[in-house]
Amino acid sequence: MIPLEGPALPPWEVWGPLLTGAAAFLAALAAIAPVIKELRPNHGSSMRDAVNKTLAKVETLGEQVGDMAIRVDQNSTELAAVRDDVADVRAAVKRHDRELGRANDLAAGAAARATQAERRYDEQLSDHSVRIHRLETEPRKENPS
């Protein structure tokens, strides 16, 4: 069997690393203390206060973005309704244009018929005028009765 005990170490070899480790630990604590102090709120100037203010602003911005998203949804719904209304108006305009076109065609037809009738009446009037003139200028024949 192998003995478990090793060679005996002098005390300075044991205590030296332990003391060096303890000194390093204390130095690390001393270096971290200001950082830990900054991370505790002190009502204004600490890093934690700045983080808290930033978080509050981020939360406010998040709420505003949420409100804006709701408004965008409402606007898109209203825009869809407006598009539908515009489509209805365009359809009504096309229908009215067709109706006005038919009315214009009817009016143009009536105007053409009126022009033809006016020419016909002018010709008849002219013919009657010539006849009347002939009757007035011809000598009268008397009836031998």
C-alpha positions as CSV (number, residue, x, y, z in Angstrom):
1,M,0.0,0.0,0.0
2,I,1.1,3.5,-0.8
3,P,1.2,6.1,1.9
4,L,-1.2,9.0,1.5
5,E,0.9,11.5,3.2
6,G,3.2,13.6,1.1
7,P,6.3,15.5,2.0
8,A,5.8,18.1,4.6
9,L,5.6,21.7,3.2
10,P,7.1,24.6,5.0
11,P,4.5,27.0,6.4
12,W,5.4,29.9,4.1
13,E,4.6,27.8,1.0
14,V,1.1,27.3,2.4
15,W,0.4,30.7,3.8
16,G,1.9,32.7,0.9
17,P,-0.6,31.7,-1.8
18,L,-3.4,32.0,0.7
19,L,-2.5,35.5,1.7
20,T,-1.9,36.5,-1.9
21,G,-5.3,35.2,-2.9
22,A,-7.0,37.0,0.0
23,A,-5.2,40.2,-1.0
24,A,-6.3,39.8,-4.5
25,F,-9.9,39.2,-3.4
26,L,-9.9,42.3,-1.2
27,A,-8.4,44.4,-4.1
28,A,-11.1,43.1,-6.4
29,L,-13.8,44.1,-3.8
30,A,-12.3,47.5,-3.5
31,A,-12.3,47.9,-7.3
32,I,-15.9,46.7,-7.6
33,A,-17.3,48.8,-4.7
34,P,-17.7,52.1,-6.8
35,V,-19.4,50.1,-9.5
36,I,-21.8,48.5,-7.0
37,K,-22.4,51.9,-5.5
38,E,-23.3,53.3,-9.0
39,L,-25.8,50.4,-9.5
40,R,-27.8,51.4,-6.4
41,P,-30.3,54.2,-6.9
42,N,-29.5,57.5,-5.1
43,H,-32.3,59.7,-6.4
44,G,-30.7,61.2,-9.5
45,S,-27.0,60.8,-10.3
46,S,-26.4,57.0,-10.2
47,M,-26.2,54.8,-13.2
48,R,-29.2,52.9,-11.9
49,D,-31.2,56.1,-11.9
50,A,-30.2,56.7,-15.5
51,V,-31.2,53.2,-16.4
52,N,-34.5,53.6,-14.6
53,K,-35.2,56.8,-16.5
54,T,-34.3,55.2,-19.8
55,L,-36.6,52.2,-19.1
56,A,-39.4,54.6,-18.2
57,K,-38.9,56.4,-21.5
58,V,-38.7,53.1,-23.4
59,E,-42.0,52.0,-21.8
60,T,-43.6,55.4,-22.8
61,L,-42.4,55.0,-26.3
62,G,-43.7,51.5,-26.4
63,E,-47.1,52.8,-25.4
64,Q,-47.0,55.5,-28.0
65,V,-46.0,52.9,-30.7
66,G,-48.9,50.8,-29.6
67,D,-51.3,53.8,-29.9
68,M,-49.9,54.6,-33.3
69,A,-50.4,51.0,-34.5
70,I,-54.0,51.2,-33.4
71,R,-54.4,54.5,-35.3
72,V,-52.7,53.0,-38.4
73,D,-55.2,50.2,-38.3
74,Q,-58.1,52.6,-38.0
75,N,-56.7,54.7,-40.8
76,S,-56.3,51.7,-43.0
77,T,-59.9,50.7,-42.3
78,E,-61.0,54.3,-43.1
79,L,-58.9,54.3,-46.3
80,A,-60.5,51.1,-47.4
81,A,-63.9,52.6,-46.8
82,V,-62.9,55.8,-48.8
83,R,-61.6,53.6,-51.6
84,D,-65.0,51.8,-51.7
85,D,-66.7,55.2,-51.8
86,V,-64.5,56.4,-54.6
87,A,-65.2,53.3,-56.6
88,D,-69.0,53.9,-56.1
89,V,-68.6,57.5,-57.2
90,R,-66.6,56.5,-60.3
91,A,-69.3,53.9,-61.2
92,A,-72.0,56.6,-60.7
93,V,-70.1,59.0,-62.9
94,K,-69.8,56.4,-65.6
95,R,-73.5,55.7,-65.4
96,H,-74.3,59.4,-65.5
97,D,-72.0,59.9,-68.5
98,R,-73.8,57.2,-70.4
99,E,-77.2,58.7,-69.5
100,L,-76.0,62.2,-70.5
101,G,-74.6,60.7,-73.7
102,R,-78.0,59.2,-74.5
103,A,-79.7,62.5,-73.6
104,N,-77.2,64.3,-75.8
105,D,-77.9,61.9,-78.7
106,L,-81.7,62.5,-78.2
107,A,-81.2,66.2,-78.2
108,A,-79.0,66.1,-81.3
109,G,-81.6,63.9,-83.0
110,A,-84.3,66.4,-82.1
111,A,-82.2,69.3,-83.3
112,A,-81.6,67.5,-86.6
113,R,-85.3,66.8,-87.0
114,A,-86.1,70.5,-86.1
115,T,-83.6,71.7,-88.7
116,Q,-85.2,69.4,-91.4
117,A,-88.7,70.6,-90.5
118,E,-87.5,74.2,-90.6
119,R,-86.0,73.7,-94.1
120,R,-89.2,72.0,-95.2
121,Y,-91.4,74.9,-93.8
122,D,-89.0,77.4,-95.5
123,E,-89.5,75.6,-98.8
124,Q,-93.3,75.5,-98.4
125,L,-93.4,79.1,-97.3
126,S,-91.3,80.1,-100.3
127,D,-93.5,78.1,-102.6
128,H,-96.6,79.7,-101.1
129,S,-95.1,83.1,-101.4
130,V,-94.4,82.5,-105.1
131,R,-97.9,81.3,-105.7
132,I,-99.4,84.2,-103.9
133,H,-97.2,86.6,-105.9
134,R,-98.4,85.0,-109.1
135,L,-102.0,85.2,-108.1
136,E,-101.6,88.9,-107.2
137,T,-99.7,89.8,-110.4
138,E,-101.9,87.8,-112.9
139,P,-104.7,89.7,-114.4
140,R,-108.0,88.6,-113.2
141,K,-110.2,86.9,-115.5
142,E,-113.8,87.7,-115.2
143,N,-116.3,85.0,-115.3
144,P,-118.7,85.3,-118.1
145,S,-121.8,84.2,-116.6
